[in-house]
Amino acid sequence: MTGSADPRIEKAAQLLAHAQRIVCLTGAGVSAESGVATFRNAETGLWSQFAPQQLASQEGFSADPGLVWRWYMHRLDMVERAWPNAGHDALAALERLAASFTLVTQNVDDLHERAGSRRILHLHGRISRFHCNRCHFEHDLLPSERRASEPPACHNCGGLIRPSVVWFGENLPRRVLDHAWREAERCDLLLVVGTSGVVYPAAHLPLVAKQSGARIVDVNPEPSEISALADVFLQGPSGELLPQVTQHVRILQGGAQKQPPPE
Ligand code: OAD
């Protein structure tokens, strides 16, 4: 991808500058440049020999609660050591420039919040929150529990404490999913950043938006089924591309009259 002269950057910025209702769907790729490992690019090191389903499912947790607990504490350490990257910052800036902007994320980290994004829907939960796997009581983790190699016991029922993230085979939080679905149906532009688009129902959202008449912009170093749907596919890292797009939107909105939307 070349610099700002790239016509695809220009076209993406034009679409965003003229959109009335923008929804942005993010995946693990938006946090990759912050040093947070993605899922399907296989984590390196200690955990690469396990299938995520072994580590992010009721079956995996029942089979070896300690292993699952240590994997999440490892990921939580990674998230807490990370900082939002220029892609997160650009999305927060875009929210401030847009008439209406809703960020729907599959990520369980808090990097969008720390970058200043405000309207955020977490489809897959939050890694920094915990609840009892039996009675669903919320649990505030103690530092000693954070360092433990086994999950703590619930103060209410003695069940095992788990992270409040969606595991394979579990339903997404109904209210959050319904809200994201409605926003996708009503938006006139869906910006997709850093997702392989293989996990449903999140991966349905681009189709829902497209069928409702929205334009699609996809940002990813790799082509996917979503890039095939997109009106504009920006191939490259979001930390590099999103700041360029946002800068162009700023120029389009600040100076020149609103151009007629591109054909
Ligand atoms: P994946 O690991 O499946 O895909 C990450 C995507 O990010 C890939 O398409 C990469 O090409 C892309 N990518 C890598 N580096 C990037 C960069 N610098 N900028 C932009 N994109 C980049 O992660 P997700 O699509 O988020 O579910 O996975 C969806 C869900 O599957 C996750 O939320 C998780 C997992 O099981 C739950 O936790 C419930």
Boltz pocket constraint, residues with backbone or C-beta under 6 A from the ligand:
constraints:
  - pocket:
      binder: B
      contacts: [[A, 26], [A, 27], [A, 28], [A, 29], [A, 30], [A, 32], [A, 33], [A, 38], [A, 39], [A, 40], [A, 41], [A, 52], [A, 56], [A, 106], [A, 107], [A, 124], [A, 165], [A, 166], [A, 167], [A, 168], [A, 193], [A, 194], [A, 195], [A, 196], [A, 197], [A, 198], [A, 199], [A, 219], [A, 220], [A, 221], [A, 222], [A, 224], [A, 236], [A, 237], [A, 238], [A, 239]]
      max_distance: 6.0
